[in-house]
Each structure stands twice: as structure tokens, then as C-alpha cells.
Amino acid sequence: MKKIILLIGIISTTIFAATPEKTTSQPMSSEMMSKEMVHHHVGKMTPEMMQEEEQYQKEIHSKKLAIQKEAGRDKPDWNKIHQLHQEVGQKYADHSTKMMQMQMMQN
């Protein structure tokens, strides 16, 4: 009986350890969600959609670098940081809508 319980414990520990990190309770960042969406739909994406996604990723990356650069200064300009965050949000909304429209046209 003890051997069976020990065996079940070892198996359940192994399965738990092999579970992907996606099951963690930490929220995904918008960049991670975007990449997750791309990987999920990669088979369905047209070359136009792939190009749009690549351009979007570059723009978002550059905005985030600008935010980090400004925040790293001795006296950051919080209005500029706020404006950059708004631009990132607007780009995300525009891109998501455009990708949905392209997806709907495909179907």
C-alpha cells in the first residue's frame, strides 16, 4: 500500500513539474498576449497580416524603449511618459481591430 501511494506521489509530482508555465496565475503582458495570438493564428495569417504584425511589434518595442529611457532619467517627464503609454494603447487598439477585420475577411 505504501509503495502505491509513493508511486502516485512521484507520478503526480512529475506531471506537475512538466506542466507548462502558462498555468501560472501571473497576468500576461500585452506583448505576450499579442505574440500568443500570432502563434495561435500563424497558420491562418496571410503575408499582409504577417507584415502588419511585424511592423506593429517594432513600433511597440520602440515606444516601450522610449518609456524606459524617459523613466530612467533623474527627473522624468511624466507627461511624456503618459503620452507614450497612450500611444502604445492606441496602437494596440488599432492593430487588434485591423487584425480582426483581416481575419473576418478571410473567413
N, CA, C and O atoms as a GROMACS GRO file, in nm:
protein
  428
    1MET      N    1   0.082  -0.120   0.000
    1MET     CA    2   0.000   0.000   0.000
    1MET      C    3   0.087   0.126   0.000
    1MET      O    4   0.059   0.221  -0.073
    2LYS      N    5   0.192   0.125   0.082
    2LYS     CA    6   0.281   0.240   0.089
    2LYS      C    7   0.352   0.262  -0.044
    2LYS      O    8   0.377   0.376  -0.083
    3LYS      N    9   0.383   0.152  -0.115
    3LYS     CA   10   0.451   0.164  -0.243
    3LYS      C   11   0.359   0.230  -0.346
    3LYS      O   12   0.405   0.310  -0.428
    4ILE      N   13   0.231   0.197  -0.343
    4ILE     CA   14   0.134   0.255  -0.437
    4ILE      C   15   0.120   0.404  -0.411
    4ILE      O   16   0.119   0.483  -0.506
    5ILE      N   17   0.108   0.444  -0.287
    5ILE     CA   18   0.095   0.586  -0.252
    5ILE      C   19   0.221   0.661  -0.294
    5ILE      O   20   0.212   0.772  -0.346
    6LEU      N   21   0.337   0.601  -0.270
    6LEU     CA   22   0.463   0.664  -0.309
    6LEU      C   23   0.471   0.678  -0.461
    6LEU      O   24   0.516   0.781  -0.512
    7LEU      N   25   0.429   0.576  -0.533
    7LEU     CA   26   0.430   0.579  -0.679
    7LEU      C   27   0.336   0.687  -0.732
    7LEU      O   28   0.372   0.759  -0.825
    8ILE      N   29   0.218   0.699  -0.676
    8ILE     CA   30   0.122   0.803  -0.716
    8ILE      C   31   0.179   0.942  -0.688
    8ILE      O   32   0.164   1.033  -0.768
    9GLY      N   33   0.244   0.957  -0.575
    9GLY     CA   34   0.307   1.086  -0.541
    9GLY      C   35   0.416   1.124  -0.639
    9GLY      O   36   0.426   1.240  -0.679
   10ILE      N   37   0.497   1.028  -0.678
   10ILE     CA   38   0.605   1.054  -0.773
   10ILE      C   39   0.547   1.090  -0.909
   10ILE      O   40   0.595   1.183  -0.974
   11ILE      N   41   0.447   1.018  -0.954
   11ILE     CA   42   0.385   1.045  -1.084
   11ILE      C   43   0.320   1.182  -1.085
   11ILE      O   44   0.338   1.258  -1.180
   12SER      N   45   0.245   1.215  -0.979
   12SER     CA   46   0.178   1.346  -0.976
   12SER      C   47   0.278   1.460  -0.969
   12SER      O   48   0.256   1.566  -1.028
   13THR      N   49   0.388   1.440  -0.897
   13THR     CA   50   0.493   1.543  -0.890
   13THR      C   51   0.558   1.563  -1.027
   13THR      O   52   0.584   1.676  -1.067
   14THR      N   53   0.583   1.454  -1.097
   14THR     CA   54   0.643   1.461  -1.230
   14THR      C   55   0.550   1.533  -1.327
   14THR      O   56   0.595   1.616  -1.405
   15ILE      N   57   0.422   1.502  -1.323
   15ILE     CA   58   0.325   1.566  -1.412
   15ILE      C   59   0.316   1.715  -1.380
   15ILE      O   60   0.313   1.798  -1.470
   16PHE      N   61   0.311   1.749  -1.253
   16PHE     CA   62   0.303   1.889  -1.212
   16PHE      C   63   0.427   1.966  -1.257
   16PHE      O   64   0.416   2.079  -1.304
   17ALA      N   65   0.544   1.906  -1.244
   17ALA     CA   66   0.668   1.972  -1.283
   17ALA      C   67   0.678   1.990  -1.434
   17ALA      O   68   0.742   2.084  -1.481
   18ALA      N   69   0.615   1.901  -1.511
   18ALA     CA   70   0.622   1.908  -1.657
   18ALA      C   71   0.516   2.000  -1.716
   18ALA      O   72   0.515   2.023  -1.837
   19THR      N   73   0.427   2.053  -1.634
   19THR     CA   74   0.321   2.142  -1.682
   19THR      C   75   0.382   2.272  -1.730
   19THR      O   76   0.466   2.329  -1.660
   20PRO      N   77   0.340   2.323  -1.848
   20PRO     CA   78   0.396   2.449  -1.898
   20PRO      C   79   0.367   2.566  -1.804
   20PRO      O   80   0.275   2.560  -1.722
   21GLU      N   81   0.448   2.671  -1.816
   21GLU     CA   82   0.436   2.786  -1.727
   21GLU      C   83   0.310   2.868  -1.752
   21GLU      O   84   0.280   2.958  -1.674
   22LYS      N   85   0.236   2.840  -1.858
   22LYS     CA   86   0.116   2.916  -1.889
   22LYS      C   87   0.011   2.905  -1.779
   22LYS      O   88  -0.079   2.988  -1.770
   23THR      N   89   0.023   2.803  -1.697
   23THR     CA   90  -0.078   2.781  -1.593
   23THR      C   91  -0.053   2.865  -1.469
   23THR      O   92  -0.128   2.855  -1.372
   24THR      N   93   0.051   2.948  -1.470
   24THR     CA   94   0.076   3.032  -1.353
   24THR      C   95  -0.033   3.139  -1.344
   24THR      O   96  -0.099   3.170  -1.443
   25SER      N   97  -0.049   3.193  -1.228
   25SER     CA   98  -0.156   3.290  -1.207
   25SER      C   99  -0.114   3.432  -1.243
   25SER      O  100  -0.192   3.526  -1.224
   26GLN      N  101   0.008   3.451  -1.295
   26GLN     CA  102   0.054   3.584  -1.331
   26GLN      C  103  -0.015   3.629  -1.459
   26GLN      O  104  -0.027   3.551  -1.553
   27PRO      N  105  -0.060   3.755  -1.464
   27PRO     CA  106  -0.126   3.803  -1.585
   27PRO      C  107  -0.024   3.820  -1.698
   27PRO      O  108   0.093   3.848  -1.674
   28MET      N  109  -0.072   3.801  -1.821
   28MET     CA  110   0.014   3.816  -1.937
   28MET      C  111   0.021   3.963  -1.976
   28MET      O  112  -0.078   4.035  -1.967
   29SER      N  113   0.138   4.006  -2.019
   29SER     CA  114   0.150   4.143  -2.069
   29SER      C  115   0.087   4.149  -2.208
   29SER      O  116   0.063   4.045  -2.270
   30SER      N  117   0.061   4.270  -2.255
   30SER     CA  118   0.000   4.283  -2.387
   30SER      C  119   0.092   4.229  -2.495
   30SER      O  120   0.046   4.174  -2.595
   31GLU      N  121   0.221   4.243  -2.476
   31GLU     CA  122   0.315   4.190  -2.574
   31GLU      C  123   0.308   4.038  -2.578
   31GLU      O  124   0.309   3.978  -2.685
   32MET      N  125   0.302   3.977  -2.460
   32MET     CA  126   0.292   3.832  -2.455
   32MET      C  127   0.162   3.784  -2.517
   32MET      O  128   0.159   3.683  -2.587
   33MET      N  129   0.052   3.857  -2.490
   33MET     CA  130  -0.076   3.820  -2.549
   33MET      C  131  -0.072   3.832  -2.700
   33MET      O  132  -0.124   3.746  -2.771
   34SER      N  133  -0.010   3.937  -2.748
   34SER     CA  134  -0.001   3.958  -2.892
   34SER      C  135   0.078   3.846  -2.956
   34SER      O  136   0.037   3.791  -3.059
   35LYS      N  137   0.191   3.810  -2.897
   35LYS     CA  138   0.271   3.702  -2.951
   35LYS      C  139   0.195   3.570  -2.942
   35LYS      O  140   0.205   3.487  -3.033
   36GLU      N  141   0.121   3.551  -2.835
   36GLU     CA  142   0.041   3.430  -2.818
   36GLU      C  143  -0.065   3.422  -2.929
   36GLU      O  144  -0.088   3.315  -2.986
   37MET      N  145  -0.127   3.535  -2.960
   37MET     CA  146  -0.226   3.538  -3.067
   37MET      C  147  -0.163   3.507  -3.201
   37MET      O  148  -0.221   3.436  -3.282
   38VAL      N  149  -0.043   3.560  -3.226
   38VAL     CA  150   0.026   3.535  -3.352
   38VAL      C  151   0.057   3.387  -3.365
   38VAL      O  152   0.033   3.328  -3.470
   39HIS      N  153   0.111   3.327  -3.260
   39HIS     CA  154   0.144   3.186  -3.266
   39HIS      C  155   0.019   3.100  -3.283
   39HIS      O  156   0.024   2.996  -3.348
   40HIS      N  157  -0.090   3.143  -3.225
   40HIS     CA  158  -0.215   3.068  -3.236
   40HIS      C  159  -0.270   3.074  -3.378
   40HIS      O  160  -0.324   2.975  -3.428
   41HIS      N  161  -0.256   3.187  -3.444
   41HIS     CA  162  -0.314   3.206  -3.577
   41HIS      C  163  -0.210   3.203  -3.688
   41HIS      O  164  -0.241   3.241  -3.801
   42VAL      N  165  -0.088   3.158  -3.660
   42VAL     CA  166   0.019   3.166  -3.759
   42VAL      C  167  -0.015   3.091  -3.887
   42VAL      O  168   0.024   3.134  -3.996
   43GLY      N  169  -0.085   2.983  -3.878
   43GLY     CA  170  -0.124   2.907  -3.996
   43GLY      C  171  -0.229   2.980  -4.078
   43GLY      O  172  -0.240   2.956  -4.198
   44LYS      N  173  -0.304   3.068  -4.017
   44LYS     CA  174  -0.414   3.138  -4.084
   44LYS      C  175  -0.372   3.277  -4.132
   44LYS      O  176  -0.452   3.344  -4.198
   45MET      N  177  -0.251   3.321  -4.102
   45MET     CA  178  -0.211   3.458  -4.135
   45MET      C  179  -0.162   3.467  -4.280
   45MET      O  180  -0.085   3.384  -4.327
   46THR      N  181  -0.209   3.570  -4.347
   46THR     CA  182  -0.163   3.600  -4.482
   46THR      C  183  -0.030   3.674  -4.473
   46THR      O  184   0.005   3.723  -4.366
   47PRO      N  185   0.044   3.683  -4.584
   47PRO     CA  186   0.168   3.761  -4.580
   47PRO      C  187   0.144   3.906  -4.537
   47PRO      O  188   0.227   3.966  -4.469
   48GLU      N  189   0.030   3.963  -4.578
   48GLU     CA  190  -0.003   4.100  -4.538
   48GLU      C  191  -0.019   4.110  -4.387
   48GLU      O  192   0.028   4.205  -4.324
   49MET      N  193  -0.085   4.011  -4.328
   49MET     CA  194  -0.106   4.010  -4.183
   49MET      C  195   0.027   3.992  -4.110
   49MET      O  196   0.050   4.054  -4.006
   50MET      N  197   0.114   3.907  -4.165
   50MET     CA  198   0.244   3.884  -4.102
   50MET      C  199   0.327   4.012  -4.104
   50MET      O  200   0.393   4.045  -4.006
   51GLN      N  201   0.322   4.084  -4.217
   51GLN     CA  202   0.396   4.209  -4.229
   51GLN      C  203   0.340   4.313  -4.131
   51GLN      O  204   0.415   4.386  -4.067
   52GLU      N  205   0.207   4.319  -4.121
   52GLU     CA  206   0.142   4.412  -4.029
   52GLU      C  207   0.182   4.380  -3.884
   52GLU      O  208   0.209   4.472  -3.806
   53GLU      N  209   0.186   4.254  -3.850
   53GLU     CA  210   0.223   4.212  -3.715
   53GLU      C  211   0.368   4.250  -3.685
   53GLU      O  212   0.398   4.298  -3.576
   54GLU      N  213   0.456   4.228  -3.780
   54GLU     CA  214   0.597   4.261  -3.760
   54GLU      C  215   0.616   4.411  -3.739
   54GLU      O  216   0.691   4.452  -3.651
   55GLN      N  217   0.548   4.492  -3.820
   55GLN     CA  218   0.556   4.637  -3.807
   55GLN      C  219   0.503   4.682  -3.671
   55GLN      O  220   0.562   4.768  -3.606
   56TYR      N  221   0.392   4.624  -3.630
   56TYR     CA  222   0.332   4.656  -3.501
   56TYR      C  223   0.429   4.626  -3.387
   56TYR      O  224   0.447   4.707  -3.297
   57GLN      N  225   0.492   4.508  -3.391
   57GLN     CA  226   0.585   4.469  -3.286
   57GLN      C  227   0.703   4.567  -3.278
   57GLN      O  228   0.746   4.603  -3.168
   58LYS      N  229   0.754   4.609  -3.393
   58LYS     CA  230   0.865   4.705  -3.395
   58LYS      C  231   0.823   4.838  -3.333
   58LYS      O  232   0.897   4.896  -3.254
   59GLU      N  233   0.705   4.888  -3.370
   59GLU     CA  234   0.658   5.016  -3.317
   59GLU      C  235   0.637   5.010  -3.166
   59GLU      O  236   0.677   5.102  -3.094
   60ILE      N  237   0.576   4.905  -3.119
   60ILE     CA  238   0.551   4.890  -2.976
   60ILE      C  239   0.683   4.881  -2.900
   60ILE      O  240   0.700   4.941  -2.795
   61HIS      N  241   0.776   4.805  -2.955
   61HIS     CA  242   0.907   4.790  -2.890
   61HIS      C  243   0.976   4.925  -2.878
   61HIS      O  244   1.032   4.957  -2.773
   62SER      N  245   0.973   5.004  -2.985
   62SER     CA  246   1.040   5.135  -2.979
   62SER      C  247   0.972   5.228  -2.879
   62SER      O  248   1.040   5.304  -2.810
   63LYS      N  249   0.839   5.223  -2.870
   63LYS     CA  250   0.767   5.307  -2.772
   63LYS      C  251   0.804   5.264  -2.629
   63LYS      O  252   0.824   5.349  -2.542
   64LYS      N  253   0.812   5.134  -2.605
   64LYS     CA  254   0.846   5.086  -2.471
   64LYS      C  255   0.988   5.124  -2.434
   64LYS      O  256   1.016   5.156  -2.318
   65LEU      N  257   1.079   5.120  -2.531
   65LEU     CA  258   1.216   5.165  -2.504
   65LEU      C  259   1.219   5.314  -2.469
   65LEU      O  260   1.292   5.356  -2.380
   66ALA      N  261   1.139   5.393  -2.541
   66ALA     CA  262   1.132   5.537  -2.512
   66ALA      C  263   1.078   5.561  -2.371
   66ALA      O  264   1.124   5.651  -2.301
   67ILE      N  265   0.980   5.482  -2.330
   67ILE     CA  266   0.924   5.493  -2.195
   67ILE      C  267   1.032   5.462  -2.092
   67ILE      O  268   1.049   5.535  -1.995
   68GLN      N  269   1.106   5.353  -2.114
   68GLN     CA  270   1.212   5.314  -2.020
   68GLN      C  271   1.321   5.420  -2.014
   68GLN      O  272   1.372   5.452  -1.906
   69LYS      N  273   1.356   5.474  -2.129
   69LYS     CA  274   1.460   5.577  -2.133
   69LYS      C  275   1.418   5.700  -2.054
   69LYS      O  276   1.495   5.754  -1.975
   70GLU      N  277   1.294   5.745  -2.075
   70GLU     CA  278   1.244   5.864  -2.005
   70GLU      C  279   1.232   5.837  -1.855
   70GLU      O  280   1.265   5.922  -1.773
   71ALA      N  281   1.184   5.718  -1.820
   71ALA     CA  282   1.166   5.685  -1.678
   71ALA      C  283   1.299   5.671  -1.606
   71ALA      O  284   1.306   5.687  -1.484
   72GLY      N  285   1.406   5.641  -1.680
   72GLY     CA  286   1.537   5.623  -1.619
   72GLY      C  287   1.611   5.753  -1.592
   72GLY      O  288   1.719   5.751  -1.532
   73ARG      N  289   1.556   5.864  -1.634
   73ARG     CA  290   1.621   5.994  -1.611
   73ARG      C  291   1.607   6.037  -1.465
   73ARG      O  292   1.523   5.985  -1.391
   74ASP      N  293   1.690   6.133  -1.426
   74ASP     CA  294   1.684   6.185  -1.289
   74ASP      C  295   1.549   6.248  -1.260
   74ASP      O  296   1.490   6.227  -1.154
   75LYS      N  297   1.500   6.327  -1.355
   75LYS     CA  298   1.369   6.392  -1.341
   75LYS      C  299   1.286   6.359  -1.465
   75LYS      O  300   1.286   6.435  -1.562
   76PRO      N  301   1.216   6.243  -1.462
   76PRO     CA  302   1.139   6.204  -1.580
   76PRO      C  303   1.023   6.300  -1.607
   76PRO      O  304   0.963   6.354  -1.515
   77ASP      N  305   0.994   6.319  -1.734
   77ASP     CA  306   0.880   6.399  -1.776
   77ASP      C  307   0.759   6.307  -1.778
   77ASP      O  308   0.738   6.231  -1.873
   78TRP      N  309   0.678   6.314  -1.671
   78TRP     CA  310   0.565   6.222  -1.656
   78TRP      C  311   0.458   6.245  -1.762
   78TRP      O  312   0.386   6.152  -1.799
   79ASN      N  313   0.448   6.366  -1.811
   79ASN     CA  314   0.352   6.392  -1.919
   79ASN      C  315   0.394   6.319  -2.046
   79ASN      O  316   0.310   6.265  -2.119
   80LYS      N  317   0.524   6.318  -2.073
   80LYS     CA  318   0.575   6.248  -2.191
   80LYS      C  319   0.554   6.097  -2.176
   80LYS      O  320   0.514   6.030  -2.271
   81ILE      N  321   0.580   6.045  -2.057
   81ILE     CA  322   0.560   5.902  -2.031
   81ILE      C  323   0.413   5.867  -2.048
   81ILE      O  324   0.379   5.765  -2.108
   82HIS      N  325   0.325   5.952  -1.996
   82HIS     CA  326   0.181   5.929  -2.010
   82HIS      C  327   0.142   5.929  -2.158
   82HIS      O  328   0.065   5.843  -2.202
   83GLN      N  329   0.194   6.024  -2.234
   83GLN     CA  330   0.164   6.032  -2.377
   83GLN      C  331   0.212   5.906  -2.450
   83GLN      O  332   0.142   5.854  -2.537
   84LEU      N  333   0.331   5.857  -2.416
   84LEU     CA  334   0.382   5.735  -2.478
   84LEU      C  335   0.296   5.614  -2.444
   84LEU      O  336   0.270   5.529  -2.530
   85HIS      N  337   0.250   5.607  -2.319
   85HIS     CA  338   0.160   5.497  -2.281
   85HIS      C  339   0.029   5.505  -2.360
   85HIS      O  340  -0.024   5.402  -2.402
   86GLN      N  341  -0.022   5.625  -2.381
   86GLN     CA  342  -0.145   5.641  -2.460
   86GLN      C  343  -0.121   5.597  -2.604
   86GLN      O  344  -0.208   5.533  -2.664
   87GLU      N  345  -0.005   5.631  -2.659
   87GLU     CA  346   0.026   5.590  -2.795
   87GLU      C  347   0.035   5.438  -2.808
   87GLU      O  348  -0.013   5.381  -2.906
   88VAL      N  349   0.095   5.373  -2.710
   88VAL     CA  350   0.102   5.227  -2.710
   88VAL      C  351  -0.039   5.168  -2.707
   88VAL      O  352  -0.070   5.076  -2.783
   89GLY      N  353  -0.123   5.222  -2.621
   89GLY     CA  354  -0.261   5.173  -2.612
   89GLY      C  355  -0.338   5.194  -2.741
   89GLY      O  356  -0.413   5.107  -2.784
   90GLN      N  357  -0.320   5.309  -2.803
   90GLN     CA  358  -0.389   5.337  -2.929
   90GLN      C  359  -0.340   5.245  -3.040
   90GLN      O  360  -0.420   5.196  -3.120
   91LYS      N  361  -0.210   5.220  -3.046
   91LYS     CA  362  -0.155   5.129  -3.147
   91LYS      C  363  -0.208   4.988  -3.126
   91LYS      O  364  -0.240   4.918  -3.222
   92TYR      N  365  -0.218   4.946  -3.000
   92TYR     CA  366  -0.271   4.814  -2.970
   92TYR      C  367  -0.416   4.804  -3.018
   92TYR      O  368  -0.454   4.705  -3.081
   93ALA      N  369  -0.495   4.905  -2.988
   93ALA     CA  370  -0.636   4.903  -3.029
   93ALA      C  371  -0.650   4.903  -3.181
   93ALA      O  372  -0.728   4.827  -3.237
   94ASP      N  373  -0.574   4.989  -3.248
   94ASP     CA  374  -0.578   4.996  -3.395
   94ASP      C  375  -0.536   4.864  -3.457
   94ASP      O  376  -0.601   4.814  -3.549
   95HIS      N  377  -0.427   4.809  -3.406
   95HIS     CA  378  -0.375   4.683  -3.461
   95HIS      C  379  -0.472   4.568  -3.438
   95HIS      O  380  -0.498   4.489  -3.529
   96SER      N  381  -0.526   4.558  -3.319
   96SER     CA  382  -0.620   4.450  -3.289
   96SER      C  383  -0.742   4.456  -3.379
   96SER      O  384  -0.789   4.354  -3.429
   97THR      N  385  -0.794   4.577  -3.399
   97THR     CA  386  -0.911   4.594  -3.485
   97THR      C  387  -0.878   4.555  -3.629
   97THR      O  388  -0.956   4.486  -3.694
   98LYS      N  389  -0.763   4.600  -3.678
   98LYS     CA  390  -0.724   4.569  -3.815
   98LYS      C  391  -0.705   4.419  -3.834
   98LYS      O  392  -0.746   4.363  -3.936
   99MET      N  393  -0.642   4.354  -3.737
   99MET     CA  394  -0.622   4.209  -3.747
   99MET      C  395  -0.755   4.134  -3.744
   99MET      O  396  -0.772   4.035  -3.815
  100MET      N  397  -0.849   4.182  -3.664
  100MET     CA  398  -0.982   4.119  -3.661
  100MET      C  399  -1.052   4.135  -3.795
  100MET      O  400  -1.115   4.042  -3.845
  101GLN      N  401  -1.039   4.254  -3.854
  101GLN     CA  402  -1.102   4.277  -3.985
  101GLN      C  403  -1.041   4.184  -4.090
  101GLN      O  404  -1.113   4.125  -4.169
  102MET      N  405  -0.909   4.172  -4.090
  102MET     CA  406  -0.844   4.083  -4.186
  102MET      C  407  -0.888   3.940  -4.166
  102MET      O  408  -0.912   3.867  -4.263
  103GLN      N  409  -0.898   3.899  -4.040
  103GLN     CA  410  -0.940   3.763  -4.008
  103GLN      C  411  -1.082   3.736  -4.056
  103GLN      O  412  -1.112   3.628  -4.107
  104MET      N  413  -1.170   3.835  -4.038
  104MET     CA  414  -1.310   3.821  -4.081
  104MET      C  415  -1.319   3.814  -4.233
  104MET      O  416  -1.402   3.740  -4.286
  105MET      N  417  -1.234   3.889  -4.304
  105MET     CA  418  -1.234   3.885  -4.449
  105MET      C  419  -1.188   3.750  -4.502
  105MET      O  420  -1.232   3.706  -4.609
  106GLN      N  421  -1.100   3.686  -4.428
  106GLN     CA  422  -1.050   3.554  -4.469
  106GLN      C  423  -1.159   3.449  -4.461
  106GLN      O  424  -1.165   3.358  -4.544
  107ASN      N  425  -1.245   3.461  -4.363
  107ASN     CA  426  -1.348   3.358  -4.341
  107ASN      C  427  -1.462   3.377  -4.431
  107ASN      O  428  -1.558   3.299  -4.426
   0.00000   0.00000   0.00000
